[in-house]
């Protein structure tokens, strides 16, 4: 938990309790409900309450309204005995789930907006520090999320849907904003329920481009036959590599190249890229590249075209997933479900606002970068009292970026 004080936790709990008492029936009810395991964190304890199950939506709603969870999860798996210890549950299958988190992406903005705070001194410090320079206490990390973070996560979700629809032929999905920094996607297809961990790992490797071979794509060696090299119109990974390479050359994205080969080697390849880019017509001029540049471009294209997912989540057949339309205790935002076809239109910092914007709280802001919530934009603030809409104040309290005065 990231609360600065117990008083902060208590005020957030009051708002969460009001939400669940009024909106528990809006929580997502997973299919085959009695076969699902549920678990949740409370405001008081750091350990998860697990091995719960509910026979009806009403039972679930009443439990949430009564206990006021900080976070609530349900299993992607189906069990014969969901309340039993893990070894005795009787696994019946599991949905195929994906988690995309901006925290796992190489977004340059993180260096600008992440920081640490001292609970005792109530001051903000650079993220590189571990101990408070003034009192010596361990610092607490505040991981912010901005529009660039959320757009990066959206792009990964977009690529993931492309793999699942175009390459695997899946058609039915369930999607939700995580309530913090990313997206959850669930494949709703009976054919995947009994896949074991090894089989799910094969899907993961394909989606992440793990083990892609330049040789099998006809890109190794000095002499390249353009007839067998990847083309823009090719299906599957061949087309993805060609299109990503074309875009990298057309945009002269040297930063992507540096991430693959390092600064020193990238610098030696830039002049060659300039020459190769001049020959860019309607295809990638693989035959004009030296092997070293071709390999660097291949790796950069693979990195750009793959979907960056949390591989541990997808492979784990016993994984718990945040319950759709519940509140995320790290932000006070809703894990809002939406139509996957409307991914491009979905606005998380507006549509996931679930707590009041017409009620206000006064908080002491330790540090808060500029952010937008609903239709309201909030300017950056450091070390000052602010009277804010409850939803905005709760977000800062949950992140440890503010505290009650």
C-alpha positions in Angstrom: 0.0 0.0 0.0 1.2 3.5 -0.8 -0.7 5.6 1.7 1.4 8.2 3.6 -0.7 7.8 6.8 -3.5 5.7 8.3 -5.8 8.7 8.0 -5.3 8.7 4.2 -6.2 5.0 4.1 -9.4 5.6 6.1 -10.7 8.4 3.9 -10.0 6.4 0.8 -11.8 3.4 2.3 -14.8 5.6 3.0 -15.1 6.5 -0.7 -14.5 3.0 -1.8 -17.2 1.7 0.6 -19.7 4.2 -0.8 -18.8 3.1 -4.3 -19.3 -0.6 -3.7 -22.5 0.0 -1.7 -24.0 1.9 -4.6 -22.4 0.1 -7.6 -21.6 -3.5 -6.6 -24.2 -4.8 -9.1 -22.1 -3.1 -11.9 -19.1 -5.4 -11.2 -18.3 -7.8 -13.9 -19.6 -11.3 -13.2 -17.3 -14.0 -14.8 -18.8 -16.9 -16.6 -19.2 -20.1 -14.7 -19.1 -18.1 -11.5 -19.2 -20.9 -9.0 -16.1 -22.5 -10.5 -13.9 -19.3 -10.1 -11.6 -18.5 -7.2 -11.8 -15.0 -5.9 -9.3 -13.1 -3.8 -8.9 -9.5 -2.5 -6.8 -7.2 -0.5 -8.3 -5.2 2.4 -7.3 -1.7 3.5 -6.0 -3.2 6.8 -3.9 -6.2 5.7 -1.0 -6.7 3.3 -1.9 -10.4 2.7 -4.5 -11.4 0.2 -7.7 -13.1 1.3 -7.9 -16.0 -1.1 -9.8 -19.2 -1.9 -13.2 -17.6 -2.0 -16.0 -18.6 -4.4 -19.6 -17.3 -4.9 -22.6 -19.3 -6.1 -24.5 -16.2 -7.4 -23.8 -12.6 -8.5 -25.8 -11.5 -5.4 -23.3 -13.2 -3.1 -20.4 -11.5 -4.8 -22.0 -8.1 -4.7 -23.0 -8.4 -1.1 -19.5 -9.5 -0.1 -17.9 -6.6 -1.9 -20.3 -4.1 -0.4 -19.6 -5.5 3.1 -15.8 -5.9 3.0 -14.8 -2.9 0.9 -11.7 -4.4 -0.9 -8.7 -2.3 -1.9 -8.2 -4.7 -4.8 -10.3 -7.6 -6.0 -9.4 -10.4 -8.4 -10.9 -13.6 -9.9 -9.2 -16.6 -11.4 -8.8 -17.0 -15.1 -9.0 -20.7 -14.3 -12.1 -22.9 -13.6 -11.9 -25.3 -10.6 -13.9 -28.2 -9.3 -13.3 -27.0 -5.8 -12.3 -23.3 -5.9 -12.3 -22.9 -2.1 -9.8 -25.7 -1.6 -6.0 -25.2 -1.2 -4.3 -24.8 -4.6 -3.2 -28.5 -4.8 -6.7 -29.7 -4.2 -8.8 -27.3 -6.4 -9.2 -29.6 -9.4 -8.2 -27.5 -12.4 -10.8 -27.6 -15.2 -9.2 -25.2 -17.7 -8.3 -21.5 -17.9 -9.0 -18.5 -20.1 -6.2 -17.1 -22.1 -5.3 -13.7 -20.5 -3.0 -10.9 -21.4 -1.7 -8.0 -19.3 -0.1 -4.9 -20.8 1.5 -2.5 -18.3 3.2 0.8 -19.2 5.6 0.0 -16.4 7.1 -2.7 -18.6 7.5 -0.5 -21.6 10.5 1.7 -22.5 8.7 5.0 -22.2 11.2 7.9 -21.9 8.6 9.9 -19.8 9.2 7.7 -16.8 12.4 9.4 -16.0 10.6 12.7 -15.9 7.6 11.9 -13.8 8.5 9.0 -11.5 9.8 10.1 -8.1 10.1 9.0 -4.4 8.6 10.4 -1.2 9.5 10.3 2.4 6.5 9.4 4.6 8.1 11.1 7.6 9.4 14.4 6.0 6.6 14.5 3.4 9.0 15.6 0.7 9.6 14.4 -2.8 13.0 13.2 -4.1 14.6 11.9 -7.3 13.7 8.3 -8.1 17.3 7.3 -8.0 17.5 7.8 -4.2 16.7 5.0 -1.7 17.0 6.8 1.6 15.7 10.2 2.6 18.7 12.7 2.7 17.1 14.4 5.7 16.0 11.7 8.1 17.5 8.5 6.6 14.2 6.7 6.3 13.5 4.4 3.3 11.8 6.3 0.5 8.5 5.2 -1.2 8.4 5.1 -5.0 5.6 6.9 -6.8 5.1 5.6 -10.3 3.1 8.2 -12.2 1.2 7.6 -15.4 0.9 10.2 -18.2 -0.8 10.4 -21.6 2.4 9.0 -23.3 2.4 6.0 -20.9 -1.2 5.2 -21.7 -0.8 5.7 -25.4 2.2 3.4 -25.4 0.1 0.7 -23.6 -2.7 1.3 -26.1 -0.3 0.7 -29.0 0.8 -2.6 -27.5 -2.9 -3.7 -27.0 -3.5 -2.7 -30.6 -0.6 -4.9 -31.8 -1.8 -7.8 -29.6 -5.3 -7.7 -31.0 -3.7 -7.8 -34.5 -1.8 -11.0 -33.6 -4.9 -12.7 -32.0 -7.3 -11.8 -34.8 -5.1 -11.9 -37.9 -2.7 -14.7 -37.1 -4.7 -16.9 -34.7 -8.2 -16.2 -35.9 -9.7 -15.5 -32.5 -12.8 -13.4 -32.7 -14.3 -13.0 -29.2 -12.5 -10.9 -26.6 -13.1 -9.2 -23.3 -11.1 -6.0 -22.7 -10.6 -3.7 -19.7 -8.4 -0.8 -18.6 -6.4 -2.0 -15.6 -7.4 1.1 -13.6 -3.8 2.3 -13.5 -1.2 2.0 -16.4 -2.4 -0.5 -18.9 -4.9 -3.0 -20.3 -6.2 -6.5 -19.8 -7.3 -8.7 -22.7 -9.0 -12.1 -22.4 -9.6 -14.5 -25.3 -13.1 -15.9 -25.0 -12.7 -19.1 -27.0 -13.5 -22.6 -25.8 -10.5 -24.0 -27.8 -7.9 -22.4 -25.6 -9.3 -23.4 -22.2 -7.3 -26.6 -21.8 -4.0 -25.3 -23.1 -1.2 -26.1 -20.6 1.7 -23.8 -19.7 4.0 -25.1 -22.4 1.3 -24.5 -25.1 0.6 -21.0 -23.8 4.4 -20.4 -23.9 4.3 -21.2 -27.7 1.7 -18.5 -28.2 3.7 -16.1 -26.1 6.9 -16.7 -28.1 5.0 -16.1 -31.4 3.4 -12.8 -30.2 6.7 -11.5 -28.7 8.8 -12.6 -31.7 11.0 -14.9 -29.6 13.2 -17.1 -31.7 12.5 -15.4 -35.0 15.1 -16.6 -37.5 16.8 -14.3 -40.1 17.9 -17.4 -42.0 14.4 -18.8 -42.4 13.3 -15.4 -43.7 16.1 -15.4 -46.3 18.0 -12.5 -44.7 21.3 -14.1 -43.8 24.5 -13.9 -45.8 25.9 -11.2 -48.1 23.7 -11.9 -51.2 20.0 -11.5 -50.6 17.3 -12.7 -53.0 14.5 -10.1 -52.9 12.1 -12.7 -54.2 12.4 -14.7 -51.0 13.0 -11.8 -48.6 10.1 -10.4 -46.5 7.7 -8.2 -48.4 5.3 -5.6 -47.1 2.3 -7.6 -48.3 3.4 -10.9 -46.7 1.3 -12.4 -44.0 2.4 -13.2 -40.5 5.8 -12.3 -39.1 7.3 -11.9 -42.6 5.0 -9.0 -43.4 5.4 -7.5 -39.9 9.2 -7.5 -40.2 9.0 -5.9 -43.6 6.5 -3.2 -42.6 8.3 -2.4 -39.4 11.7 -2.2 -41.2 10.2 0.0 -43.9 8.8 2.4 -41.3 12.1 2.5 -39.4 14.0 3.4 -42.6 11.4 5.9 -43.8 11.3 7.7 -40.4 15.1 7.3 -39.9 14.3 6.1 -36.4 17.9 6.0 -35.1 16.7 5.8 -31.5 15.1 2.4 -32.1 18.4 1.2 -33.7 20.4 2.5 -30.7 18.3 0.4 -28.3 19.2 -2.7 -30.3 22.9 -2.3 -31.0 24.0 0.5 -28.6 25.2 4.0 -29.2 28.7 3.4 -30.7 27.6 0.8 -33.3 24.4 2.8 -34.2 26.5 5.8 -35.0 28.6 3.8 -37.5 25.4 2.6 -39.2 23.6 5.9 -39.6 25.4 7.0 -42.8 24.6 3.6 -44.3 20.9 4.0 -43.3 20.9 7.4 -45.0 22.1 5.8 -48.3 19.7 2.8 -48.0 16.8 5.1 -47.3 17.3 6.8 -50.7 16.5 3.5 -52.4 13.3 3.1 -50.5 10.5 2.7 -53.0 7.6 0.3 -52.4 9.7 -2.3 -50.7 12.6 -2.8 -48.3 16.0 -2.8 -50.1 17.4 -5.7 -48.1 19.9 -6.4 -50.8 21.6 -3.0 -50.4 22.5 -3.5 -46.7 25.6 -4.9 -45.3 24.9 -8.0 -43.0 25.6 -5.9 -39.9 23.0 -3.3 -40.8 20.5 -5.9 -42.0 20.7 -7.8 -38.6 20.4 -4.5 -36.6 17.4 -3.5 -38.7 15.8 -7.0 -38.3 16.2 -6.9 -34.6 14.8 -3.3 -34.4 11.9 -4.3 -36.6 11.2 -7.4 -34.5 11.2 -5.2 -31.3 8.8 -2.7 -33.0 6.4 -5.3 -34.4 6.1 -7.6 -31.4 3.5 -7.1 -28.6 5.1 -6.4 -25.3 3.0 -8.4 -22.8 3.6 -9.7 -19.3 4.6 -13.2 -20.3 4.3 -14.5 -16.7 0.6 -13.6 -16.6 -0.3 -15.3 -19.8 1.6 -18.5 -19.1 0.3 -18.9 -15.5 -2.8 -21.2 -15.7 -3.7 -20.3 -12.1 -3.4 -16.5 -12.5 -5.8 -14.1 -10.7 -7.1 -11.2 -12.9 -8.4 -7.9 -11.6 -12.2 -8.0 -11.6 -13.7 -5.9 -14.3 -15.4 -2.6 -13.2 -13.9 -2.8 -9.7 -11.7 -0.1 -8.2 -7.9 -0.1 -8.5 -6.5 0.6 -5.0 -3.4 2.3 -6.6 -5.5 5.0 -8.2 -9.1 4.9 -7.2 -9.9 4.5 -10.9 -12.2 1.8 -12.3 -10.9 -1.3 -14.1 -13.3 -0.2 -16.8 -14.5 -2.8 -19.3 -15.0 -1.7 -22.9 -15.6 -3.1 -26.4 -12.2 -4.2 -27.8 -13.3 -2.8 -31.2 -13.4 0.6 -29.5 -9.8 0.5 -28.2 -8.8 3.6 -30.3 -11.7 5.6 -29.0 -11.5 4.6 -25.3 -10.3 7.4 -23.0 -9.2 5.8 -19.7 -8.7 9.0 -17.7 -12.2 10.0 -18.5 -14.2 6.8 -18.8 -12.6 5.1 -15.8 -13.4 7.9 -13.3 -15.7 6.3 -10.8 -15.4 8.5 -7.7 -17.1 11.9 -7.2 -15.9 14.9 -9.2 -18.5 17.1 -7.6 -17.3 16.6 -4.0 -14.0 18.1 -2.8 -11.2 17.2 -0.4 -8.3 19.3 0.8 -5.0 17.5 0.6 -1.4 18.4 1.1 0.3 17.6 -2.3 3.8 16.4 -1.9 4.4 16.3 -5.6 2.0 15.9 -8.6 2.9 16.2 -12.2 0.3 17.8 -14.5 -2.6 15.5 -15.2 -6.2 15.3 -16.5 -9.1 13.5 -14.9 -12.5 13.6 -16.5 -12.8 17.0 -18.3 -10.6 18.8 -15.7 -6.9 19.5 -16.1 -4.8 19.9 -13.0 -1.5 21.8 -13.1 1.7 20.4 -11.6 2.0 21.1 -7.9 4.7 20.5 -5.2 4.5 21.1 -1.5 1.2 22.8 -1.1 -2.4 22.5 0.1 -4.9 21.9 -2.7 -8.7 21.6 -2.7 -9.5 19.1 -5.3 -12.4 17.0 -6.6 -12.6 13.8 -4.6 -11.6 11.6 -7.5 -8.4 13.6 -8.1 -7.6 13.8 -4.4 -8.1 10.0 -4.0 -5.8 9.3 -6.9 -3.0 11.3 -5.3 -3.6 9.7 -1.9 -3.6 6.2 -3.4 -0.3 6.9 -5.1 1.3 8.4 -2.1 1.7 11.8 -3.9 -0.4 13.6 -1.3 -1.6 13.2 2.3 -4.3 14.7 4.5 -3.2 18.0 6.1 
